[in-house]
Amino acid sequence: MSVFKVISNENNTPEILYDKIIYIMNHSATQLDYIYGVNVNPFMAYKEMIFAKKVFGKMQGNAFLHFVLSFDNEDKINFSTIMEVGKKIGYFLAYNNIVGSHQVLLAMHTGTDNVHFHFLMNTIDIKSGARIDLWKPELYAMKDRISEILQSYDLSTIRKYTLADFKTA
């Protein structure tokens, strides 16, 4: 199974956003051809994401969402096809009915044992200025749609639920 997860950041500030952008675009992990932006120029991502926050007066609160998609080791990986998959998922994250219209920066990391994508999404909707609230039902709906995209390329679908999701207090 492939894995799609939200990376939690305690200090999810604009300064940390800058550090995350530098991290996912690191030349030792990726190449220029494997970096892409939806509603954002990848090489101006920080300035453009901060500008969107300033326009709507939303500099406080969480600055971004960070997702990672790791492919199953059994999947046959062709970098150009996988990049196409990553772009489709990036567009889905940016323009879907679940969370609105957002800026998304993505980078495919190939410098590890497991090819994976990092997606950084601005928490501010660029059309309405609303801040994203991502709860479990929205996350599960996102995972369902991402699994459909993966399946259309004959790639392993993502794990949707974990045992922790069903534990009660």
N, C-alpha and C positions, 0 to 999 in steps of 0.2 A: 504494500500500500504506500501511496505517497502521503506526505504529511504537510498540512497547512496550519500554521500556528501564528498566534499573536505574540509578539515579543513585548513583555512588560518592561516599562522603564519608570522607576520611581520618580526621577527628576526629568519629566517630559517637557523640557523648556526649549525655547528657541536656540539656546546655546547648544543643547544636546542634539537638536535637529541638525545643526551644522556638523557636529561630530559624526552623526549617523550618515549623513550624505558623504562625507569624506571616507568613512569606513566602507560603505557599499560600492563606492566608485574606485576603491583602491586598485591600482594597476597590477598588484601582485595577485589579486583574486579574479580580476575580470579584464576585458578589453573594451576599447571604445565602441566596437560594433555590438557589444552586449549591454549597453547602457541606453535607456530610453525614457522619455518623459511623455506623459499625457497631460495636456493643459499646462505644461511647464517645459521650459528649455532645460535639459538635464545639466547644462553647464552654468545655468543661472538659477538653479532650483532654489537655493536658499533665499536669494534676494526676492524671487517671485513669490515664494510661499509666505515670506514675512510681509511683503507688500499686500497680499490678499488679507492677511490678518489685520494689518494697519487700516486698510480701507474700511473694514467692518468693525474696527475698534475691539478686536478680540486677541490682544497680545497675551492675556492671562489664560490660565488653564492649560490643558494638554495641547502641545504644539503639533503632534503628529501621531499616526498609528504606524507601527512597524510589523509587517507580516513576512514570514518566510515560507516558501514552498520548496520542499525537498522531494525529489523524485525517487521512486522505488529503484533499488539497485538492479532489479530484473528488467527494467524498462530499457529498450534500445534507444540510446540518446544520440540524436543528430543535432548538433548545435544550432543550425539554421532553423530547423523545425521547432526545437525547444524555444528558441527566441520568439518565433511566431506565436507559440502558445503563451509565453510570458506577456507579449504585447496584448493578446486577446484578454488575458486576465487583467492586465493593467487598465484596458478600456472598460472592462466590466466593473472594476473597482471605482473608476472615475465616473462612469455614467450608468448607474443602475438605480432601479426603483427602491432599493433597500436603503441606501445611504445618501443619495443625491449626486451632485456634480463637484468633483474634487480634483485637485492636482495630485498626480501620482508619479513618483520617480521609481524606476525599477532597474535592477542590474542582475545579470546572471553571473554567478560565481562558478568558474570552471577550475580554479586552482586548488580544489579539494578532492577528496575521494568521492564525494557525492555532489553532483551538479545540483545547484539550487538557486532560487531567486530570492532577492530581497525587494520588498515593495514598501516605500515610504509614502504615506498619504497625509496630506494636510488635513487637519481636523475641521477646517472651515470650508463650508460649501461656497464655491466661488460665485454662484449666482444669487443665493439668498443671504449668505453670511451666517447661516445657522451652524452651530457646532454639532458634530456627529456624536451620537450616542449609540455605541455598539454593544448590544446586549446579546445573551446567548441565542435567542431566536433569530436575530439578524445574522449572527455569526454562522449558525447552522444553515440558514438560507444561502449565505455566501458560499459555504463549503459545498452545498448541493450544486450550485451553478458552476463552481470551479471544477467539480468532479465531472459535470457534463462536458465542459470544454476539454478536459484531459481525456475523457472517454472518446471524444470525437477524433482524437489523434492516436487512438489505441494505446494510451498510457494508463498506468494504474490510477484508479480513483483515490481520493483522499479519505483518510479515516475521519469519520464524522463525529462520533461520540467516544468518550472514554468512560471507564468505570466511575471516575470521580463525578461525572455529570449526573449519576443516578444515586449518589449517596445522600442520605437525609440527615438532618441535624439531630 
